[in-house]
């Protein structure tokens, strides 16, 4: 799937890839699978806080994907395990496997 932000950045990720999302109900940053991202959500990029303007899902069969796991303590909050991918804040492999 691709996620595009209002500051002109686009990242392509699998639907299970961990993403950083601002939850207005709890007024906190949270970790969520990319499949939960929607137009109008707030995320973070290399330029700061921004809105998602487009989300497109497509089959990822046969695609090569790269996942990184940061060398951080396991008890750090999932949304802080940030990896900047194509300018958009995504999350590392450990977060991806442990998002609740």
C-alpha positions as CSV (number, residue, x, y, z in Angstrom):
1,X,0.0,0.0,0.0
2,X,1.0,3.6,-0.5
3,X,0.5,6.4,2.0
4,X,0.9,10.0,0.8
5,X,1.1,13.1,3.1
6,X,0.1,16.7,2.5
7,X,3.8,17.7,2.5
8,X,4.3,15.7,-0.7
9,X,5.9,12.5,0.7
10,X,4.9,9.0,-0.2
11,X,5.9,5.7,1.3
12,X,5.1,2.1,0.1
13,X,4.6,-0.4,2.9
14,X,2.9,-3.7,3.6
15,X,-0.5,-3.5,5.2
16,X,1.0,-4.9,8.5
17,X,3.9,-2.5,8.6
18,X,4.0,-0.4,11.8
19,X,3.1,3.2,11.4
20,X,3.2,6.3,13.7
21,X,-0.3,7.8,14.1
22,X,-1.7,10.6,16.3
23,X,-4.8,9.4,18.1
24,X,-7.0,12.5,18.8
25,X,-9.2,10.5,21.3
26,X,-6.3,9.8,23.6
27,X,-4.3,12.9,22.5
28,X,-1.2,10.6,22.1
29,X,1.0,9.1,19.4
30,X,0.3,5.4,18.9
31,X,1.6,2.5,16.8
32,X,-0.8,1.0,14.3
33,X,-0.6,-1.3,11.3
34,X,-0.5,0.6,8.0
35,X,-3.9,-1.0,7.0
36,X,-5.5,1.3,9.7
37,X,-4.2,4.5,8.2
38,X,-6.8,6.7,6.5
39,X,-7.0,10.0,4.7
40,X,-7.2,12.8,7.2
41,X,-5.2,11.0,9.9
42,X,-2.2,12.8,11.4
43,X,1.3,11.3,11.2
44,X,4.8,12.6,11.3
45,X,7.4,13.1,8.6
46,X,10.9,14.5,8.3
47,X,9.3,18.0,8.1
48,X,7.0,17.6,11.2
49,X,3.4,16.8,11.9
50,X,1.3,16.4,8.8
51,X,-2.0,15.0,7.4
52,X,-2.4,11.9,5.3
53,X,-4.0,12.9,2.0
54,X,-4.2,9.5,0.2
55,X,-4.0,5.8,1.1
56,X,-4.0,3.2,-1.7
57,X,-4.0,-0.6,-1.1
58,X,-2.7,-3.0,-3.6
59,X,-1.4,-6.6,-3.6
60,X,2.2,-6.9,-2.4
61,X,2.9,-10.4,-3.8
62,X,6.4,-10.7,-5.1
63,X,7.6,-7.4,-3.7
64,X,10.9,-7.1,-1.9
65,X,10.5,-5.4,1.4
66,X,13.1,-4.2,3.9
67,X,12.6,-4.2,7.7
68,X,14.9,-2.8,10.3
69,X,15.0,-3.6,14.0
70,X,16.4,-0.9,16.1
71,X,18.8,-1.7,19.0
72,X,16.5,-0.3,21.7
73,X,15.3,-1.7,25.0
74,X,12.2,-3.9,24.5
75,X,10.2,-1.9,27.0
76,X,10.3,1.4,25.0
77,X,6.9,2.6,23.8
78,X,6.2,1.1,20.3
79,X,5.5,4.5,18.7
80,X,9.0,5.6,19.6
81,X,10.7,2.9,17.6
82,X,10.8,5.2,14.6
83,X,12.4,4.5,11.2
84,X,12.1,7.3,8.6
85,X,11.2,5.7,5.3
86,X,11.0,7.9,2.2
87,X,10.6,10.8,4.6
88,X,7.7,9.4,6.6
89,X,8.0,8.1,10.1
90,X,7.3,4.3,10.1
91,X,8.2,1.8,12.9
92,X,10.8,-0.9,13.2
93,X,10.3,-4.7,12.8
94,X,10.0,-5.2,16.6
95,X,7.1,-2.7,16.8
96,X,5.5,-4.3,13.7
97,X,5.5,-7.7,15.5
98,X,4.2,-6.3,18.8
99,X,1.6,-3.7,18.0
100,X,-1.5,-4.4,20.1
